[in-house]
Amino acid sequence: MPGGRGWKPEEAATKVLTLLPPCGPLAREKPCRSPRRPAIARARLEIDLDAIARNWRALGALSAPGVETAAVVKADAYGLGAAVVAPALAAAGARSFFVALAEEGAALRASLGPGPAIFVFAGLMPGDAGLCAAADLVPCLNSPGQVADFLRLLPGRRCALQLDTGMNRLGLEPADLEAIAPDLGRLAPVLAISHLACSDEPDHPLNRAQAAAMTGLAARLPGVRLSLAATGGILLGPAFHFALVRPGIGLFGGLPFGAGEPVVALSLPVVQVREVARGEAVGYGAAWVAAEPARIATVAAGYADGLLRALGDGGFDLFAGAVRCPVVGRISMDLVTVDVTGLAHVPPALDVLGPHQGIDDLARAAGTIGYEILTSLGPRYERVYKDGSQRPDAP
């Protein structure tokens, strides 16, 4: 410890190779100022809007003729910024959007303006009527109770129905449809949707069973457009497409749409580089001990930023160009330590997402799915879009 037996300040000074620029009384020529922080001071999440638009078009091209291709932008466009992503999709031709909650829909309407349809998966929750009316949202009603509330609070407005075809999560069952049959004329739903439980397993028998159930329920909803397929359902083929498909994760470069383009790149700034002697430990719990002398870089991101703690101590790599730099030790809340011994020069930032490692690579390493990796990317990242613009609410 500093000041303890055997501690030599000159050795400590040489051990730390790189630090953030100093300021304050110890740096008389570099007074503390913060008019604008250098770009490298924050981890940077780059989002390719053109790639998102191309993925949307590619998924639309896989759909049966005459099928509308919508866009699912719930959870702030899977964490990438719906206020920027949705207008880019609208410019590409998307006319229908899906969100999870009415609050998301109201924010989306402010970004899209009038015209595009915005559907709300949660339906009409208590307190939602005012938002749905003001923002012209289309709730996907999923229970007889929601149907009754809609007729009472929003008569004459547009709605959709959510049907349960076998997932047993949300939606009206056949008995519910019978119960609301007298009200269908007043409801006049513009769409009826359901959701596949096993679309990422093409041979699962529930897929065909759900498509058959959807077709059977259609007989009770004459003239109503139907929607069953999200990204995985699109890939199952025309029997699952009905009138409208709703790609989500496939827009953003995630499986199961393996042909999709990568959308995100994430670079983490190097805060400090230090030499570690053989036998010295790195990080919490002394979980990693250097077998040989090593050079360790500490980068500014951690599990608070979506780099799941399960990825620590060799679970994944960062990259300097095409060179792999293994993560060592445990992932902290705000920091990750990386072995950069093999680099002749340590760059100002290391890449975690890019051409050599995507969201599904991280997901496999963490034992999860790309959806979780993408939606966990935290708000501290500086979101920079392909045209150089920042997310509207970025600091």
N, C-alpha and C positions, 0 to 999 in steps of 0.2 A: 504494500500500500504506500502511497506517497508519504515521504518522510520516515518510512519504516526502515528497518535494518537492511542494508544492501541496496537501497534505492538510490539511483544516481540521476539527477535531473537531466544531465546531458544525454544519457541513454534514452530517457523517456522522450526527449525532444527529437531524437533521430528515429525512434521507433515509429512514431506517427508520421506518415509520409505526406498525407493530404488532409487538409481540414477546410471547412467552409471559411471564406474570407473573414478575418477578424475585424472587429470594430470596437469603439469605445476607448477608454483611457489608455489601454495597452496598445492601441493602433492609432497613433497620433496623426498619421498621414491618411487614415481611412476612417473618418468619423462616421458614426451610425446615421445612416439615412435609409429611407425606404420609399423613394418616389416611385420606383418600379423595380420589382425583384427580377433578376435574370431568369430566363425561361427554365434554366436547369434547376432552379430552387424548388420546383414542384414536379412530382411525377406527372408525366404527360400521356394522356389517353387520346390517341389519334383515331378518328372515325371517318371512314371513307363513304361519303354519301352516295357517290356514283356507284360504288360496289353494291350498296343496299338497293339502289334502283335497278341495277342489272340483275341482282338475285330475284327481285320481285318480278321482273319481266321473264326471267328464265322459268320460274315456278308457274307463271301464267301460261307460258308456252307448253308446259306439261299438262295443263288442264284440258278437259274435253272442249270441243268447239262450243261457243256460246255461253261458257261458264264465266262468271265474273270473278276476278281475283281481287279480294279485299286485302287488308293489312292489319295485323294485330300489333298494337303499340302500347299494350298495358305495361305497368311497372316502369313508366317513363321510357317507353320504347326499349324495354329490357335493359334499362340503365344507361342508354346512350343519348337520351335527351329527346323526348317526343316533340318538344317545341321546334326542333330543327329537323328531326328525322321525318316526321309526318308531312310537313310541307314539301320535302324533297320527294316523298312517295306520291303526294298529290300531283306534283309537277310531272312525275313519270306516268301518271294516269290513274292512280288509285282513287276510287270514288266512295269507298266504304271502309270504315275503320272500326276496330273493336278495342275497348278498354275494359278494365275490371270493375271500376267504381265510377259513380256519377261525378265525383270530384275530379277524377282524371279526365272524364269527358268534357267537363266545363272548361278545364285548362286547355284541352285540345281544341275546343271550339274557338277559343281566343287566338290560337295559333293558325288554325285553318280558315277561319272566317265562315261565312254562310255557304251552303252548297253540299259538301260531302256529308254522307250519313255517318253518324257516330253511334255505335251500338254499345250497350253497357251489359256485360255478362252477368253482373250481380242482380240485374233486374231493377225493381223499384223497392229500395230499402227505405225504412222510416226516415223522413226528412228530405228525401231525394226529389220530391215532386217539383219544388221550386226550381232546383237546378236543371231538371229535365226540361221544364217548360222554357226557362230563360235561355238555355243553351241548345235547344232543339235536339235533345238526346233521344235515342230509341232504346228503352229498357227491354231486356230479354226476360220476360216474365216467366218465372220458374215454379210457381205454386198457385193453387186456387186463391190463396190469400192475397198474393200480389196482383192477380187478375182483378179481384174485387177492389183493392186499393186503387188500381189504375183507373178503373171505370168510375170510381168515386172522385178521384182527385184530378185526373187528366183526361176526361172524356173527349173523344174526337181527335186525340193526338196519335202519332205513330207509335206502334209497339211491335215487338217480336215475341215469339214464344220459344222457350227453351224446353226441349223434350229429353226425357231419360230413355235411352235405347239400350241400357245395360251397364253403364258405368256406376250407377247408384251414387252419384255425387250431387248434382243439381238437375232439376228438370221435372216437367209434368209427366206422369205415368199415364198409361191408357185410361185408367179409371178417372184420373184427374181431367183428361180431355173430355170424357163423357160428362163429367160434372159441369164443365164450363161450356159445353156445346151450345146451350141457349144464349150464351153471351158472345159467341164468335162473330155474329153479324155486327154487333156494336164495336167489338175489338178491331176487326179488320186487320189482322197482323200482316206486316209486309214481309216477314221472314220467319221461318221456324228452323232452329239450329239444334244440333246435338254434338257430342264429342266422343271420339274414339278412345277407348281405354288402352289399346295395345297396338297402335299404328306403327310403332317402331319394331314390331315383330310381325312381318308380313304374313307369316303362315299361321298366326294365332287364330283359332276358330271364332273368337269373339268378334273379329273384324267383320266377317261375312254376316254373322248374326246381327250385328248392329246395323249394317247396311240394309238387311232385310227388314229389320224393325222400323227403320226410317221410312222405307218404302211403304210398309203397312200403315204407318201413322199418317202418311201423306193422303191416304184415301179419306181421312177425316178432316183434311184441311185443303179442300179443292181450291186451286188457284194460288195457293201460298208457295212462294219460293222456299227451297230447302237448302240447308248447309250442314254438312257432316264433317268435312275434311279440313284439318289444319295441315301443317307441313308434311307430316308422315302420311296422312290420308291422301294427299295429292300424289305421292309416290306410289300408292297402292293401285292407282289406275282409275279409268273413267267411271267404273261402277260406284265409286265413292265420292264423285265430284258433285253430283246434283246440280244446283243452279249457281252456287257461290262457294268458293274455297277461301280459307282464312289462314294464310301462312303467317307464322310468327318467327320462331327461332331460325327458320331457313333464310329469312331476310337478312339475318345478322351473322351469317357465316357458320352456323352450328349444325351438328347432326340432328336428324337423319339426312339432311340434304348435303351429301358428300360432294356434289358437284358445285356447290355454292362457293362464291369467292370469299376470302377472308375480308373482314370489315374493320377489325380493330387492331391497333398496334399500341403497346404499352411500354414506355421507357421509364426506368427508375433512376433518379439522380444518385450519384455516389456522394455520400457525406464524408466518408473518411476511409483511408487505406492504411493498414498497419502490418508490420511484420510480426509473425507469431512463431515462437521457437518450438522445437519438438517437445512434446509433452505438455504444452500449454493448452488450456481449454478455451472454448469460444461459446458465449451465450448462456442463457438460463440453464440451470441444472448441470452445467459442465457436460452437456450431452455429446459434444464433439471434442475430441482431443487430437491435436496435430501429431501425426505419425512421423512427419518430417517438417523442417522449417517451411512455413507457408506465408503467403501474402493474402490478407483477408480484407475485402471491401465491405463496408456497411452501406446499404442503400436505404433510401427514405420511402418505405412502405411496409405494411405489415398486415396482420389479420384484421385490423380495423378498416383496411382498404380492400378487403376481399381476397387476400392471399391466405387461404385457409391454413390454420395451424397444422392440420394434418399433412401439409406439404413439406414440413420442415425436415431438416437433417437428411438431405439426400433425396427428398421426394421429387424435386424438379431442378432444372437448371435455369440460369439466366444466360444471356448471350452478349458477347462483344462481337458484333458482326455475325460471322458464322461460327465463332469459337464458343464452345460450351464452357460455362463457369458454374460448377456445382454449388448449390446452396448447402451450407454447413451449419450445424447447430439448429436450435429451435427458432421458429418464426416468432418475433415479438409483436406487440400491438402496432408499433410504428416502424420497425426496422427489420431488415433481413441481412444476414451475413453470408458472403459469397467468397469462394476460393478463386482468386484471380492469379494464382501463382504462375500459371502458364502464359500470361499475357506480357508481352514486351512493354506495352504501354496501357495503362488503365484509362479508359475513356471517361468522360464526365458523366455518362449514364450507361446503364446496362438494360437490355431488352428482356422482358418477360413474355410478351405477346408480340408476334411478328411472323416473318416468313418461315422461321424455323420451329415455331411452337405456337399452337393455337389454343382456343378455349377448351376444345375437347381433349387436347393433350394434357392440360392441367387437370381437367376433370378426371381423366383416367388415373392420374397420379394421386389424386385426392380421394378416389373411390366415390365420385359423385357424377353429375351430368353437366354438360356445357351450359345449360340454362342457369344453374346455380352460380357457376363461375361468372357468367356475364352479368347477372343481376346483382351480384355481390360487389362489383367494382365500385368502390366508395366515392363519396362526393368530394374528397380531397384531391382527386385527380383533376388536373387541368384538361378539360375536354376541348380538343381542337379538331375542327372539321376540315375536310380536304381542301376547302377553299380558304382556309386560314381563319375563319370566324370562330369565335368562342361561343359556348353555350350561353343563352341570354342571361341566366342567373349566376354565371360564374363570377367569383370575386375579381 
